[in-house]
Amino acid sequence: MGQFPAGSRMNQESLWHFDGDSGTQIRKLTPKRPQSDKAGLADIFPYYAGFSFEWAKGQLRLEGFDENAVVLDPWNGSGTTTLAARVNDLKSVGVDLNPIANIVAYLRLQDADHMEPCAAPTARSARASQHEPLLAWFSSRTAGRFRQWSRSLSKQPHSTSSLGYVALFRVTRSLTKGFEGSNPTWVRRASNSEDVVDVASRDLDDLIVQEQRHVKDRVSEESHPGCPASIIRASSACLPMAEESVDFILSSPPYLTRIDYAVAYSRELAILGVDISKDRSLRSSLMGTTLIRRRRDVIRQEGYGPKASQLVENISKHDSKASSGYYLKQAKQYLDDLTLSFDELTRVSKRHALMTLVVQDSYYKEVPIRLAEICVEEAERRGWSFIDWDQAEVTRLLTQVNTAARAYPKGKVAETVVTLRRKRS
Ligand SMILES: C[S@@+](CC[C@H](N)C(=O)[O-])C[C@H]1O[C@@H](n2cnc3c(N)ncnc32)[C@H](O)[C@@H]1O
């Protein structure tokens, strides 16, 4: 596991707390989300999560924020933080660049009474246009029918369309299971016309109507009236928020693990009409992307702190192929995004605001990437004080699914929860 910056404490005691009712020491909730977790509607769509709903709720209760407090998750994903804030009666803002994440996050906040499952669109005979992105997995009639559904949902009020889209995502996932490999973030495309999934329009309609009902039932089981939450599509490096408006940041940043999450959600993006094989804008804008942006898009001029600079140097000196080329560029691009995001997080935070981040370390070849330490250092450089941390060992690494990556010796990898406070001056 990584060392932590001087002055920090290996906070073992804080991993346990005394339960007055049972009279025993019990392990505090960890951020890790149980695989079959349903709490907070985690089951309605399998979006990769930084932490569990129960843990997020607990974090928001620790400080005893007042009723005007604003919580921000700048990498909100499917909205664990925004829902946990709602349950705790706190206002919140959830920012994410991935429109799929935003739709799920928005749906999790809705009142089931205000959403109506949509009936099947009336036009039945549907053939997809030749540019239809869903043709990567579906026959022309099935892709065309999905497109009719998607168009008709886009005209509905937001709560109804989010229900419909999540139903479309669920049906798409279940029909295309066979295209998923051992690496959950890699999705194969159909190799020939025999390989595509073909479902008659009427059967597809039944599946979608059924899924809308199921999701609506789940939302009504867990409806949480409470404070307003905004779900915003934006970059963490350019937040559409006022200065000093946030009391608590609770988040989990994208990691430097070379996992392409736009590819992981390529089928759902295709439902929205986005073809990531042709339109590279979403892929290249995400933090941690494996695409290298054009040079003139790189805007960061100043250097990073010593830990991030050391990482850049370690990668550039590695003797494997492309370490001083492509991989160096990719790491710098990630660190540019991360540090620009820390500028923004600092700008929008009130003096004395708190920030709790769940951060996973990783490896480049055998070079450790101590991302938690880098985040703490970059926050400290911007006027935050480090106040606490907890660590847990990560047992299954997505990057280890890649057999080439397994060739290099690696130590244990930690998932760290770090908490910082913005200084008053
Ligand atoms: C680790 S996930 C967060 C998971 C979330 N905390 C949850 O528990 O559901 C990171 C998220 O960051 C988003 N993301 C990547 N780059 C971004 C950027 N520049 N600005 C905002 N969001 C970004 C990804 O789309 C992804 O949803």
The ligand as an SDF file (V2000), in Angstrom:
LIG
                    3D

 27 29  0  0  0  0  0  0  0  0999 V2000
  -15.6760    7.0990  -10.4860 C   0  0  0  0  0  0  0  0  0  0  0  0
  -16.9850    7.6740  -11.4300 S   0  0  0  0  0  0  0  0  0  0  0  0
  -17.8930    8.3820  -10.1360 C   0  0  0  0  0  0  0  0  0  0  0  0
  -18.8770    7.4260   -9.5910 C   0  0  0  0  0  0  0  0  0  0  0  0
  -19.8920    8.0810   -8.6400 C   0  0  0  0  0  0  0  0  0  0  0  0
  -19.2180    8.7890   -7.5700 N   0  0  0  0  0  0  0  0  0  0  0  0
  -20.8910    7.0640   -8.1040 C   0  0  0  0  0  0  0  0  0  0  0  0
  -20.7200    6.5970   -6.9780 O   0  0  0  0  0  0  0  0  0  0  0  0
  -21.8250    6.6640   -8.8310 O   0  0  0  0  0  0  0  0  0  0  0  0
  -16.2940    9.0330  -12.2670 C   0  0  0  0  0  0  0  0  0  0  0  0
  -17.2480    9.7980  -13.1580 C   0  0  0  0  0  0  0  0  0  0  0  0
  -16.5260   10.9130  -13.6850 O   0  0  0  0  0  0  0  0  0  0  0  0
  -17.0950   11.2370  -14.9430 C   0  0  0  0  0  0  0  0  0  0  0  0
  -16.1530   12.1360  -15.6210 N   0  0  0  0  0  0  0  0  0  0  0  0
  -15.0280   11.8510  -16.3020 C   0  0  0  0  0  0  0  0  0  0  0  0
  -14.4090   12.9720  -16.6960 N   0  0  0  0  0  0  0  0  0  0  0  0
  -15.1620   13.9980  -16.2330 C   0  0  0  0  0  0  0  0  0  0  0  0
  -15.0250   15.4130  -16.2760 C   0  0  0  0  0  0  0  0  0  0  0  0
  -13.9970   16.0000  -16.8730 N   0  0  0  0  0  0  0  0  0  0  0  0
  -15.9740   16.1540  -15.6960 N   0  0  0  0  0  0  0  0  0  0  0  0
  -17.0220   15.5950  -15.0590 C   0  0  0  0  0  0  0  0  0  0  0  0
  -17.2130   14.2540  -14.9920 N   0  0  0  0  0  0  0  0  0  0  0  0
  -16.2880   13.4750  -15.5630 C   0  0  0  0  0  0  0  0  0  0  0  0
  -17.3310    9.9030  -15.6090 C   0  0  0  0  0  0  0  0  0  0  0  0
  -18.3220   10.0200  -16.6070 O   0  0  0  0  0  0  0  0  0  0  0  0
  -17.7880    9.0710  -14.3930 C   0  0  0  0  0  0  0  0  0  0  0  0
  -19.1750    9.0490  -14.3220 O   0  0  0  0  0  0  0  0  0  0  0  0
  1  2  1  0
  2  3  1  0
  2 10  1  0
  3  4  1  0
  4  5  1  0
  5  6  1  0
  5  7  1  0
  7  8  2  0
  7  9  1  0
 10 11  1  0
 11 12  1  0
 11 26  1  0
 12 13  1  0
 13 14  1  0
 13 24  1  0
 14 15  1  0
 14 23  1  0
 15 16  2  0
 16 17  1  0
 17 18  1  0
 17 23  2  0
 18 19  1  0
 18 20  2  0
 20 21  1  0
 21 22  2  0
 22 23  1  0
 24 25  1  0
 24 26  1  0
 26 27  1  0
M  CHG  2   2   1   9  -1
M  END
$$$$
